[in-house]
Amino acid sequence: MKPLNHRSLSQTLWSIATLYDVEGIHPYKARSLRQAATSLREHPVEISGTDPDSLASLPGVGPFTGRVIADILQSGVQKAVSNLNLSIPASILELLHLRGIGPVTARQLYQEFKIASLADLEQSLASGRLAGVSGFKTKRVEQLAPGDRGSKKAPTYHSHRAGLPLKRPPGAIAG
């Protein structure tokens, strides 16, 4: 397994926090993961060789986040994410890179239509499945249509408080 430096671990924690945002049921876990991401971003050492228990001494890293970090370091990002038992797939992060889709809309798309990736969205748009759906007026559907990929913005979904953007491409937590 490739060792994670403090910046890549920070980005991974940020992505996991975003998954919690989309799931919408654990805002405190998302916030604690973001606090740890901010702290680790500023921590200038390789995290892979650090004892996960000692990470709790870093500002912003508590017991829950320490366990998530330990799991990432011991079993890799994909396994760590699956161990969190989230009800949404990690591929949903792709949707957050589109203009007009934030955590609430991504959750709606997944819960109501099982849209969990850009490919799913493109297929649903092409079939007209989203036409007339509350929150998906004609303008929004046109904005998301495959022919208008110019609406795809640089990955900038971020918390208005912490201000750490997702800097990885869609599928950011792929390990």
Secondary structure, 3 states (H helix, E strand, C coil): CCCCEHHHHHHHHHHHHHHHHHHCCCHHHHHHHHHHHHHHHHCCCECCCCCHHHHHHCCCCCHHHHHHHHHHHHHCHHHHHHHCCCCCCHHHHHHHHECCCCHHHHHHHHHHHCCCCHHHHHHHHHHCCCCCCCCCCHHHHHHHCHHHHHHECCCCCCCCCCCCCCCCCCCCCCC
